[in-house]
Amino acid sequence: MLVDSHCHLDFPEFAAELDDVVARARRAGVVRMVTICTRLDQFDRVHAIAERFPDVYCSVGVHPHEAGDDWGYDPATLVGIARHPKVVGIGETGLDYYYEHSPREAQQRSFRAHIAAARTTGLPLIVHTRDAEPDTIAILAEERAKGAFRGLIHCFSGSSQLAEKSVELGLMISLSGILTFKNAEAVRVAAAGVPHDRLLVETDAPYLAPVPHRGKRNEPAFVVHTAAVAAQLTGLAADVLAQRTTENFFNLFAKVPKLGAAS
């Protein structure tokens, strides 16, 4: 059993065959999927997919690419939307200085608003960070000093320092198909040092399909390939890695009913 802790099932790449995509994930042993909100004006579409499938849940948030023109600065708005039973996380949020589709100040302001919402709701914060490690760590540490919150670094592609600092701050590390890429040795080194009780796996579908599907559209079923590489890195048997990451998911996303529980 595995969980895809981060995918984007509302994206147009899945529109023509969403039922089949979810069915393939189930056949691959994926027991829960979290489809991620990137714009508040698209939340209804994301939420509708979570309502449609009993094993799919969702988040509410504003991606840093959208922070310049979306209304993601009000924690109360995020808190209100998070009351939906199927909303289980806050984000994705964070900092992206690689593309800088939004001004850095806007990204930072939105990031802090999401952290405040995570603190208020108790839901995990879903953090995106690219080429922004120092500011990401600094903001997480500053906000942690104001009060505890839970969360994860999604689609981890950073340094060992980012992994270590994030774990120190109480966050989990979510590994994606990047882990399987030939040129991602630094990511594998960092991932190998993460405590087993802080590891998650994800696809970020439709992006970043793992080997042997690299270059194709990603989908939740492909999380099995990332998990296989993660098992090799950690020295865990594949079934133990699957059990460990699934347990970690339910511990972090506590609003998601565990297997056998009513949804």
Secondary structure, DSSP 4 states (H G I P E B T S, - for coil): -EEEEEE-TTSGGGGGGHHHHHHHHHHTTEEEEEEPP--GGGHHHHHHHHHHSTTEEEEE---GGGTTTS----HHHHHHHTTSTTEEEEEEEEEETTT--S-HHHHHHHHHHHHHHHHHH-PPEEEEEES-HHHHHHHHHHHHHH----EEE-S--S-HHHHHHHHHTT-EEEE-GGGGSTT-HHHHHHHHTS-GGGEEE---BTS-PPTTSTTSPP-GGGHHHHHHHHHHHHT--HHHHHHHHHHHHHHHSTTSPPTTS--
